[in-house]
Amino acid sequence: MTTAQPGSTPPRPLRRVGAVLAMLALGQLGSGIVILSLAGPASAPLGATALLLSLAPGPVAAATLRARAPGEVTSADLLTLLRHLAAGALAAASVLVLGGALPARSWPLALLIAAALASDALDGPVARRTGTAGPVGARIDMEADAALNLVLSVLAATVVGPWALAFGLMRYGFVAAAAVRPALSRPLAFSRLRRLIGAAQGVALLLAVVPAVPTRVATAVLVLALGLLVVSFARDVIALERRGRRERRERRAGRPG
């Protein structure tokens, strides 16, 4: 039998990556069941599809948390994972909305989305206060935001039209472009404007499902938010391309003649 060394801190297994992902999966299934209970009568295939898609954000969480293994998941990470949990519940809701078993605009969905967006405002301060802020946490946060926005764009599309899917697909289109265009894969410098525009997307998508907000108003806000998002992406693409050209010129200038 092994004993802990004097002065050592015993590991907390519930904070290990595998245990956290297992709890996330259970939470996502539970949230999917709750969403099903809020819906009207749904066929067995529709309900099964909703439950299956409630697990869809899990692989994204696993991919981003892999960098933490074999260590512990931080408190800020746990807050970020709440967005994956909410994304799973909303993915199940999206299936039921598309199947006609759940209204797209409802207060329970709006409150769930608002809670998920609120968690995005908490994980950053917690990471800084606990000294765990860093590139790994930033990537976990970014991918959680992307997954949530993708699901929210599906819900918004059922209200204002399929063009709202651009909110969720634009970031993944950027990732795909970076795979064939190396200049776009470079890290971006911090930008307060980018952060503000990113936060505005969630609020705009939330308004689409709030019953008290007229559809025309929600549509106008989404159009404005999408325009800002396009400007933000274009600004980043131009900055990365300019940096890539500058680095290529510097390399050529440094070569012997």
Secondary structure, DSSP 4 states (H G I P E B T S, - for coil): ---PPTTPPPP-GGGBHHHHHHHHHHHHHHHHHHHHHHS----HHHHHHHHHHTTTHHHHHHHHHGGGTTSBPPHHHHHHHHHHHHHHHHHHHHHHHHTTSS-SS-HHHHHHHHHHHHHHHHHHHHHHHTT--SHHHHHHHHHHHHHHHHHHHHHHHHHH-GGGHHHHHHHHHHHHHHHH-GGGGSPPPP-HHHHHHHHHHHHHHHHHH-TTS-HHHHHHHHHHHHHHHHHHHHHHHHHHHHHHHHHHHHHHHHS--
